[in-house]
Amino acid sequence: MQLQFKEIIRKVPNFPKAPIEFLDISPVLASPDYLQVLLSQMGALVDWASIDAVIGIESRGFILGSALAAKHQKGFIPCRKAGKLPPPVVSESYQLEYGEATLEMQAGKGRVLIVDDVLATGGTLQATINIAEKCGYHPVDLLVMINISQLNSFTFRGNPVKALLKY
C-alpha cells in the first residue's frame, strides 16, 4: 500500500513554544491503514535477530516502540520523564531545543533498539543511549519515524540514524 505520510502529518507552529514547528503524528496513529504501513515500513529497517528488547522514549516513542516490540515479539522498556517510574531508577539530564529535561530507566540487560518519533537535535536520543548503557543495556540500533536532518548530523556508531521519513 502506497501511503503519503507527509501529507497527513500536521505541522503545528510555535508548539510547545516559538519558533518550534511541532510535527503531529496523531493522524498517522489514528488511521488503521497508515499505522499498519508505518509499523511494517519502520520494522523493515531493523535486524530483529540482533534485538532482545525495544526501548521507547516518552511519550510518542512509547507508542511506536511498544507496537514494534509486540509485532516482532520483543520486550519493551520505557524510558520516562523523571518521577514516573518506581525506584530504583537511573537518571540522565540533558538539554532540549527549548529547555532541559531528565529521563529515567530501570536497570536491566540485553541488546536493545531505541525508538522515538522525531530526531531533531539529537539530545534526547543521546541521553537515552547514555542512560541505557548506565542501566546495563547494550544499544545496537536507533530508529525514528522522522529525522529533521537540517537540525542535526547525529550518527550512531558512525552510521546515520534509521528513519522512515526525512525533513
C-alpha positions as CSV (number, residue, x, y, z in Angstrom):
1,M,0.0,0.0,0.0
2,Q,1.4,3.4,-1.0
3,L,0.6,6.0,1.5
4,Q,1.9,9.5,1.8
5,F,2.8,10.1,5.4
6,K,3.9,13.6,4.9
7,E,0.5,14.6,3.6
8,I,-1.3,13.8,6.9
9,I,1.4,14.7,9.4
10,R,0.2,18.1,10.9
11,K,2.7,20.9,11.3
12,V,1.9,23.0,14.4
13,P,3.7,26.3,14.5
14,N,5.1,27.6,17.8
15,F,4.5,24.5,19.8
16,P,5.5,23.9,22.5
17,K,6.9,27.3,22.1
18,A,8.2,29.7,19.4
19,P,9.9,29.0,17.0
20,I,9.4,25.2,17.2
21,E,7.3,23.7,14.4
22,F,5.8,20.5,16.0
23,L,5.2,17.6,13.8
24,D,2.0,15.9,15.0
25,I,1.9,12.3,14.0
26,S,-1.5,11.7,15.6
27,P,-3.3,11.5,12.3
28,V,-1.0,8.6,11.3
29,L,-1.6,6.8,14.5
30,A,-5.4,7.3,14.3
31,S,-5.6,5.6,10.9
32,P,-5.5,1.8,10.9
33,D,-4.2,1.8,7.4
34,Y,-1.4,4.3,8.0
35,L,-0.5,2.7,11.3
36,Q,-0.1,-0.8,9.9
37,V,2.0,0.5,7.0
38,L,4.1,2.7,9.3
39,L,4.9,-0.3,11.6
40,S,5.7,-2.5,8.6
41,Q,8.0,0.0,7.0
42,M,9.8,1.0,10.2
43,G,10.1,-2.6,11.2
44,A,11.7,-3.5,7.9
45,L,14.6,-1.1,8.7
46,V,15.8,-3.3,11.7
47,D,17.7,-6.6,12.0
48,W,15.3,-8.1,14.6
49,A,17.6,-11.1,15.2
50,S,20.1,-8.8,16.9
51,I,17.5,-7.2,19.3
52,D,16.3,-8.5,22.6
53,A,14.1,-5.6,23.5
54,V,12.9,-2.2,22.4
55,I,13.4,1.0,24.5
56,G,10.7,3.6,23.8
57,I,11.3,7.2,24.7
58,E,8.4,9.0,26.4
59,S,5.9,9.7,25.0
60,R,5.4,9.1,21.3
61,G,8.3,6.7,21.3
62,F,6.2,4.6,23.7
63,I,3.5,4.2,21.1
64,L,5.9,3.3,18.2
65,G,8.3,1.3,20.4
66,S,5.7,-0.9,22.1
67,A,3.8,-1.6,18.9
68,L,7.1,-2.6,17.1
69,A,8.1,-4.7,20.1
70,A,4.8,-6.6,20.2
71,K,4.8,-7.0,16.4
72,H,8.3,-8.5,16.5
73,Q,7.9,-10.5,19.7
74,K,10.4,-8.5,21.7
75,G,10.2,-7.0,25.2
76,F,9.5,-3.3,25.8
77,I,11.4,-1.0,28.1
78,P,10.1,2.5,28.9
79,C,12.5,5.5,29.1
80,R,10.4,8.0,31.1
81,K,10.4,11.5,32.3
82,A,11.7,12.0,35.8
83,G,9.5,10.8,38.6
84,K,7.3,8.5,36.5
85,L,8.9,5.1,37.2
86,P,9.1,3.4,40.6
87,P,12.6,3.1,42.1
88,P,15.3,2.1,41.7
89,V,16.0,4.1,38.6
90,V,19.0,5.7,36.8
91,S,18.7,9.3,35.7
92,E,20.2,11.3,32.9
93,S,19.6,15.1,32.4
94,Y,20.1,16.7,29.0
95,Q,19.4,19.9,27.0
96,L,16.4,20.2,24.7
97,E,16.0,22.7,21.9
98,Y,13.7,24.6,24.3
99,G,15.0,23.8,27.8
100,E,16.3,20.9,30.0
101,A,14.8,17.5,30.8
102,T,15.6,14.4,32.8
103,L,15.0,10.8,31.7
104,E,14.9,7.7,33.9
105,M,15.0,4.0,33.3
106,Q,15.2,0.9,35.4
107,A,18.3,-1.4,35.2
108,G,18.4,-4.5,33.0
109,K,20.4,-6.2,30.4
110,G,20.3,-7.2,26.7
111,R,20.7,-5.8,23.2
112,V,18.2,-3.0,22.6
113,L,16.7,-1.0,19.8
114,I,16.0,2.6,20.8
115,V,12.8,4.1,19.2
116,D,11.5,7.6,19.1
117,D,9.1,9.5,16.9
118,V,11.3,12.5,15.9
119,L,15.0,13.2,15.8
120,A,15.5,17.0,16.0
121,T,18.8,18.0,17.5
122,G,19.7,14.5,19.0
123,G,19.8,15.5,22.7
124,T,17.0,13.0,23.7
125,L,18.5,10.2,21.7
126,Q,22.0,10.7,23.1
127,A,20.6,10.9,26.6
128,T,18.7,7.7,26.1
129,I,21.9,5.9,24.7
130,N,23.8,7.2,27.8
131,I,21.1,6.1,30.3
132,A,20.6,2.7,28.6
133,E,24.3,1.9,28.9
134,K,24.3,3.1,32.6
135,C,21.4,0.7,33.2
136,G,23.2,-2.3,31.7
137,Y,21.7,-2.4,28.2
138,H,23.6,-2.6,25.0
139,P,22.2,-0.3,22.4
140,V,22.6,-1.9,18.9
141,D,20.4,0.3,16.8
142,L,18.3,3.5,16.7
143,L,15.1,4.0,14.8
144,V,12.9,7.1,14.4
145,M,9.9,7.8,12.4
146,I,11.1,11.3,11.3
147,N,14.6,12.7,11.1
148,I,14.6,16.5,10.8
149,S,18.0,16.3,9.1
150,Q,18.6,20.0,8.7
151,L,18.7,20.3,12.6
152,N,21.3,17.6,13.2
153,S,24.1,15.5,11.9
154,F,23.5,12.8,14.5
155,T,25.1,9.4,13.9
156,F,25.2,6.2,15.8
157,R,28.4,4.2,15.7
158,G,29.3,6.2,12.5
159,N,26.1,5.5,10.7
160,P,23.0,7.7,10.1
161,V,20.1,7.0,12.4
162,K,17.5,4.8,10.7
163,A,14.5,6.9,9.8
164,L,11.3,6.3,7.8
165,L,10.9,10.0,6.8
166,K,13.4,12.9,6.4
167,Y,12.5,16.5,6.6
